[in-house]
Amino acid sequence: MLNIRIQDRRFYATFDLEIDYIIGTESSVVHKLIVTDNGRPFSITGIPTGRNPGTAAYQEAFQLQGNFSLCQVSDPGRIPLGATALPPPCL
């Protein structure tokens, strides 16, 4: 298994993965494999930075509640990026 993590902190990016590999220890033949997202390039988007360090900013954001309903976040311009930080309260 091969696990590749790709992160874009600021921009939008599209890409294919090119993997070069050799089968066995004595082989000098390099094989090439192009990996796509079902024939299209992979695409990722960076998180828009918020007004405060360590926050993200969106025009609108919604938060999943304990009863699986959504509520609109009161200040979508300062959503904390840390996993332990609480998001702004709901409207």
C-alpha positions in Angstrom: 0.0 0.0 0.0 1.2 3.5 -0.8 -0.3 6.5 0.9 0.4 9.9 -0.6 -0.8 13.1 1.2 -1.0 16.3 -0.9 -1.9 19.7 0.6 -2.2 23.1 -1.0 -2.2 25.9 1.6 -3.1 28.8 -0.6 -3.9 28.1 -4.3 -5.9 25.8 -6.6 -3.9 23.0 -8.3 -4.6 20.2 -10.8 -2.2 17.3 -11.3 -1.7 13.7 -12.4 0.6 11.4 -10.4 3.5 9.9 -12.3 5.0 6.8 -10.6 8.3 5.3 -11.9 9.1 1.9 -10.5 11.4 -1.1 -10.9 10.3 -4.7 -10.5 12.8 -6.9 -8.7 16.3 -6.0 -7.5 18.2 -6.9 -10.6 16.1 -5.2 -13.2 17.3 -2.0 -15.0 13.9 -1.6 -16.7 12.0 1.4 -15.3 8.2 1.2 -15.6 6.1 4.3 -15.7 2.5 4.6 -14.4 0.3 7.7 -14.7 -2.5 7.9 -12.1 -5.5 10.1 -12.7 -8.8 10.7 -11.1 -10.9 8.6 -13.4 -9.2 10.0 -16.5 -9.2 13.6 -15.2 -6.4 15.4 -13.3 -6.7 15.4 -9.5 -7.7 18.9 -8.1 -7.2 20.5 -4.7 -8.0 23.9 -3.3 -6.1 25.7 -0.6 -7.9 27.0 2.5 -8.6 30.8 2.3 -6.8 32.5 5.2 -8.9 34.3 7.8 -8.4 37.6 9.6 -6.6 36.0 12.5 -3.6 33.6 12.3 -4.6 30.0 12.2 -8.1 30.7 10.9 -9.9 30.2 7.6 -12.3 32.6 6.0 -15.4 31.9 4.0 -18.4 33.9 2.9 -20.8 31.4 4.5 -20.1 28.3 6.6 -22.3 25.7 8.3 -21.6 23.5 11.3 -23.0 20.0 11.8 -24.9 19.7 15.1 -25.2 16.7 17.4 -28.7 15.9 16.0 -27.2 15.9 12.4 -28.8 19.3 11.5 -26.8 22.2 10.2 -26.5 25.7 11.6 -25.0 28.7 10.0 -21.7 29.9 11.6 -22.0 33.5 12.9 -18.5 34.6 11.9 -17.3 32.6 8.8 -14.3 34.9 8.5 -12.6 33.4 11.5 -13.0 29.6 11.5 -10.2 28.0 13.5 -8.1 25.4 11.7 -7.0 23.5 14.8 -8.9 20.2 15.4 -9.4 21.1 19.1 -10.5 24.7 18.6 -14.2 25.4 18.7 -15.8 27.1 15.7 -17.7 30.4 16.1 -21.2 30.1 17.5 -24.2 29.6 15.3 -26.5 32.4 14.3 
